[in-house]
Amino acid sequence: MEVERLPLFGLKLIKPNVYTDERGFFLETYNDARYWDKEIYSDPFVQDNHSRSIKNVVRGLHYQANQAKLIRCTNGIVYDVVVDIRKDSPTFGQHYGIYLYSSDCWQLYIPSGMAHAFITLSDTADFEYKVTNYYDPKTQGSIVWNDIDLNIQWPGIENYILSDKDKLAQSFQEYKDKL
């Protein structure tokens, strides 16, 4: 497995070893001992989640206090975005985007204190993620996915599909005003 440190402080790209032959492929999607050994994360994961989205669905930018994530696209293609919303971070207010293809089997480790979103680019996409804290509506929030101040360069898609919750998300400035 290869671990690449990305431009946002603490954000990591994990490229697992994938073994292929005429029958297909095999990979280890998670091994607690290896991930601890590689210092990928520092808090144990407590829950696994799985979502399926149709083309043009945007999910996010979501965050929850004290919750890190280990994410991967297991079917299809997504454009994934992470925003550093930790007020004391050297990369506060910066974002990072990456295309995740299920065929690559890559994972992103997203530290606690970051907002996360993705858009589905294939007809459907399955998305799995481990989290270090259970869902808590009192500590979760959402920042508008296309915030003007963040200036995220999303793929040129029309007719984005959003949940009602994401349509009502706060701006990044509103988030900062609450810090």
Secondary structure, 3 states (H helix, E strand, C coil): CEEEECCCCCCEEEECCEEEECCEEEECCCCHHHHHHCCCCCCCCCEEEEEEEECCEEEEEEEECCCCEEEEEEECEEEEEEEECCCCCCCCCCEEEEEEECCCCCEEEECCCEEEEEEECCCEEEEEEEECCCCCCCCEEEECCCCCCCCCCCCCCCCCECCHHHHCCECHHHHHHCC
